Amino acid sequence: MVVLPEGEICEMDLSVMPGIQGIMDIDQVERFTELELPDEEYIVYASTAIRLLSQELHRRGG
């Protein structure tokens, strides 16, 4: 789960594949899927996201 810059909570699917230059080079593709959760579950994710983002802001001195 990730929080997008707009504040939306989504599931992120990260794919890694060999890049054009060779096997040691990689490209990554991020795909975001909107969550379809019952209100009760969404509230749990949202409150956890708020807590973690607040901790990160505090850590950064903001």
N, C-alpha and C positions, 0 to 999 in steps of 0.2 A: 504494500500500500504506500502511496505517495500523496503528498499535498502539492498540487500545482500552484504556480504563482498567483492564479486567480482565487485560490482558496478551496478549489474543488478537490475532494478526496477520490482518487482513482486507483485502480490496480495497474501496475506497470509490468509489461512483458518485455524482457530484454533479450534480444537475440544477438549473438555474436557469430560472425562469419569471416572466413578468410578474405583479406583485402586484395586489391588488384596487384600490388607490388610483390606479394609473396606470402608464404605461409606464416611468417612471423608478424606480418601486418594484419590487423583485424579492423573490421568495421562493426559498429554496433548500431542496432536499430531498436529504438524505444517505441513501444506502442502502449497507449493509455486507454483503458476501458472504464467507463463510468460504472460506479457501483450501483447495483439494484438490490438494496437491502431493506428489510422492514425498519420502520422508524426506530425501534428499540435498539437494533444492532448498529444503525447509522449513528445514533447518539453516542454509543460506546466508542466507535472509531473517531468521531468528531471530538469528543472530550479528550481522548488520548492524544490526538493530533495537536490540540490546543496546548495541552500540558507540555508535550515534547518541543513544540515550537517556542513556547515561553521559556523553557529551560535553555534552548539554543540562543535565543535573544539575550538572555541574562548572561550566558557564557561569553557572548561576543561584546558584552558591555552595553547592550542597548536597552 
